């Protein structure tokens, strides 16, 4: 299992556009990918799940990958979120 905790810095939080990009990135991997916020954890391959968390700016989120390609998955998802300027 690979896990990272990051700070959301986008002024609008984790909103629809970057969430869609992150979900698309997560969906390319075989491993299980979860995002956690305030004690709730959802499948990061589900846009409805990610949006249901309502993650505002300056929030800490934890992304967890577990499975065959977990190392590549966590690195790719982190890079995608940094490219979208969602996390610092």
Secondary structure, 3 states (H helix, E strand, C coil): CEEEEEEECCCCCCCHHHHHHHHHHHCCCCCEEEEEECCEEEECCCHHHHHHCCCCCCCEEEEEEECCCHHHHHHHHHHHHHHCCCEC
